[in-house]
Amino acid sequence: MKEPVYYYSCKERRQLLNFSNNLFEMMCKYPDSLHSIAILCIGTDKVTGDSLGPFVGHQIRKQLASLNGTREKAFLPDIRIFGTLKNPVHAVNLEETLETIKKDYKKKGIDFESCLLVVVDASLGYPNHLGCVTLTNQPLTPGEGVNKKLPQVGQISVTGIIGEARSSSYKSQLSLRHTKLSDLMELADFISDGIMDCLKRLYLHLSIVYRNGLPDGSHTFFLHNGKQQI
């Protein structure tokens, strides 16, 4: 059965809580994968509209570093960010990057296939959906709006509708190139803030579960070192 797609207007900050809550609920549907979470932000810094993913990755990486410094490491899952302004992940290097990530995880004794992968990307849509963020519990097909054939990735997808879908790939590309930077940053702030709020709740949730123990029949969450259980 196809999962529903949720829409949130980034111009209404009160919807940020709804986005964060829904994302948290989706992530908790994968209890056996919460030991390692990868956030893959797709896009290029060479096209304004398509740089949404790298901006989100850049902002989350900075906030996550600050958050990790205030938390007990034992309670944290292994969370990694891929796709930033410095090291973007885009159509040309996506498949190569995924293979590199898998090899890196394998060296650290982590099975990438058992991790939870959240994917963030820019998207095109109807004029009345411009400035909206979408969230769905299903893989993302990058480049679909501009007729690029790339593999589906992730379990959870987040997109920011930054441009209008046009009748041709060329016109759709123009829509991305003519994006206002202020509109892009509004979407990037909404998505990065919502994801960080969700991760803070996840940290708190795991801390409570760890401290209080699990009732019989509850899901087991694995710590980031892969050896302990909570």
Residue pairs with C-beta under 8 A, 6 or more apart in sequence:
2 138
3 136
3 137
3 138
4 136
5 134
5 135
5 136
6 18
6 19
6 22
6 134
6 135
6 136
7 129
7 132
7 133
7 134
8 15
8 16
8 18
8 19
8 132
8 133
8 134
8 135
8 190
9 15
9 131
9 132
9 133
10 131
10 132
10 133
10 160
10 186
10 187
10 189
10 190
10 191
11 131
11 186
13 190
16 190
16 193
16 194
16 197
17 197
19 133
19 135
19 190
19 194
20 194
20 195
20 197
20 198
20 201
22 135
23 118
23 135
23 156
23 158
23 194
23 195
23 198
24 198
24 201
24 202
26 135
26 137
26 156
27 34
27 37
27 116
27 118
27 156
27 198
27 202
28 34
28 205
29 137
30 116
30 155
31 219
31 220
31 221
32 114
32 219
32 220
32 222
33 114
33 115
33 116
33 155
34 77
34 116
34 202
34 206
34 221
34 222
35 77
35 78
35 114
35 115
35 221
35 222
35 223
35 224
35 226
36 77
36 78
36 79
36 80
36 105
36 110
36 114
36 115
36 116
36 224
37 77
37 78
37 79
37 80
37 115
37 116
37 117
37 118
38 79
38 80
38 81
38 82
38 101
38 112
38 115
38 116
38 117
38 118
39 57
39 60
39 79
39 80
39 81
39 82
39 117
39 118
39 119
39 120
39 195
40 82
40 83
40 89
40 117
40 118
40 119
40 120
40 153
40 154
41 53
41 54
41 56
41 57
41 60
41 81
41 82
41 83
41 84
41 89
41 119
41 120
41 121
42 53
42 83
42 89
42 90
42 94
42 119
42 120
42 121
42 140
42 142
43 50
43 51
43 52
43 53
43 54
43 83
43 88
43 89
43 90
43 121
43 122
44 50
44 51
44 54
44 88
44 90
44 91
45 51
45 54
45 85
45 88
47 173
47 176
47 177
48 176
48 177
48 178
48 179
48 180
48 181
48 184
49 122
49 162
49 163
49 175
49 176
49 177
49 178
49 179
49 184
50 90
50 122
50 176
51 85
51 88
51 122
51 184
52 120
52 121
52 122
52 160
52 162
52 184
52 187
52 188
52 191
53 83
53 88
53 89
53 120
53 121
53 122
54 83
54 84
54 85
54 88
55 85
55 184
55 185
55 188
55 192
56 120
56 188
56 191
56 192
56 195
57 81
57 82
57 83
57 84
57 85
57 120
58 84
58 85
58 86
59 188
59 189
59 192
60 81
60 192
60 195
60 196
61 81
61 84
63 192
63 196
64 79
64 81
64 196
64 199
67 196
67 199
67 200
67 203
68 76
71 203
72 207
73 224
74 210
74 223
74 228
75 203
75 206
75 207
75 210
75 223
75 230
76 203
76 206
76 224
77 202
77 206
77 221
77 223
77 224
78 110
78 224
79 199
82 89
82 97
82 101
83 89
83 120
89 97
91 142
91 143
91 148
91 150
94 142
94 150
94 151
94 153
95 150
95 151
98 151
98 153
101 112
102 112
105 111
105 112
105 115
106 112
109 226
110 226
116 155
116 156
117 153
117 154
117 155
117 156
118 154
118 155
118 156
118 157
118 158
118 195
119 139
119 140
119 142
119 153
119 154
119 156
119 157
119 158
120 158
120 159
120 160
120 191
120 195
121 140
121 142
121 157
121 158
121 159
121 160
122 159
122 160
122 161
122 162
122 163
122 176
123 134
123 145
123 159
123 160
123 161
123 162
124 145
124 146
124 161
124 162
124 163
124 164
124 165
124 166
124 172
124 175
124 176
125 132
125 161
125 163
125 164
125 165
126 164
126 165
127 164
129 161
130 161
130 162
130 163
130 164
130 183
131 161
131 183
131 186
131 187
132 160
132 161
133 158
133 159
133 160
133 161
133 187
133 190
133 191
133 194
134 157
134 158
134 159
134 160
134 161
135 156
135 157
135 158
136 156
136 157
137 155
137 156
138 155
138 156
138 157
139 152
139 153
139 154
139 155
139 157
140 152
140 153
140 154
140 157
140 159
141 150
141 152
142 148
142 150
142 153
143 149
143 150
145 165
145 172
146 169
146 172
146 173
146 176
147 169
147 172
158 191
158 195
160 187
160 188
160 190
160 191
161 187
162 176
162 179
162 183
162 184
162 187
163 172
163 175
163 176
163 178
163 179
164 175
165 172
165 175
166 172
166 174
166 175
206 221
206 230
209 221
209 230
210 230
214 220
214 230
220 229
220 230
221 229
221 230
222 228
222 229
222 230
223 229
223 230
